[in-house]
Amino acid sequence: MKKVNKALALLLSIAVLLGTTLWMTSAEDPVPAHEHTYEAVRHEATCTERAYIETKCTYPGCGSVKEIIPLSESGLGHAFPAEGTPTKAATCTEDGVMTFSCTREGCKETKTEPIKALGHEFAKDGETTKAATCTEDGVMTFSCTREGCKETKTEPIKALGHDFAQEGVVTKEATCTEAGVMSFPCTREGCKEARTEAIPANGHTFGKWQKSEGENADGHKRICSVCKEEDTAPHYYDVTVLDPPTCTESGKTQYTCTVCNYSFYEDVPALGHSFRNWETEQARTFFRDETQTHTCWRCGFNESQTIEGSNLANQIGLWLGGAGAFLAHALFEPIRLIISLFTNV
């Protein structure tokens, strides 16, 4: 099949050459009648055409071809060099073009291959295009070093953070009861931030305790020398008995405040006797009442009493009751009186 195709291609080439020759002959001025003198000419193969021998009339203007004999099956093909010529330079982002020209004499054919894009070549040292602050990142910009390229890349510059002063400034004074404020401003240029620390309240500077007057007269007070605040408290007394009371005489006690030294005196009423139980001193007889006595355990004072009507005669009358009591009294009283003249009954 390949041989058939080659034969057909050869016949087609001959037909084209003959047709071209006839056309050129008819298009030019008529060639005078002549006798053809043929000469065989060898045509060397080119990049695209094969070699052949052409038998052609040598008479000027004739161009009659008698025979074409192919010497090869195909042309030589292009001979491109190993190294081409850059016809378009590659950039950072676009491919370039490498052109290879055929080296065979008279051939103008070329082929091209892409030159891969170079990619950016950023500088190692960047330029600060936005300075970092205490709270915001800055920007470091790196420019591509390739000629004609304006591309850049950026990297963040980490925020610096605040640099507060070591020594603060009092922005609010402390009072006796309220804390103050110590401010430490950031030392970085343009930053208005500050941190604060509390200054403890000073506390009151009280003077000596003294007795209060008016509503707080039962206590004492002291006054702050700075803010004039008053601090009040009740008295805390130390009790001293100057004269202890007795059963019959009052005593005196001194009360002295242990804080402010205020003192006053108080009379203590007499205690009164504290007697023990009554005891029988003289028992009752038929005609005599019972006598009792009791003694104060504190001072030894004795007190006596007679229990009227406790004698036996009176008790018999009470037992008889009514008229019987009257008769008993009328009977025994004279006898008691006579006997009392001689005895203690």
Secondary structure by P-SEA (a helix, b strand, c coil): caaaaaaaaaaaaaaaaaaaaaaaaaacccccccccbbbbbbbbbcccbbbbcccccccccccccccccccccccccccccccccccccccccbbbbbbbbccccccccbbbbbcccccccccccccccccccccbbbbbbbbbcccccccbbbbbcccccccccccccccccccccbbbbbbbccccccccbbbbbbccccccccccbbbbcccccccccccccccbbbbbbcccccccccccccccccbbbbbbcccccccbbbbbcccccccccccccccccccbbbbbbbbccccbbbbbbbbccccaaaaaaaaacaaaaaaaaaccaaaaaaaaacccc
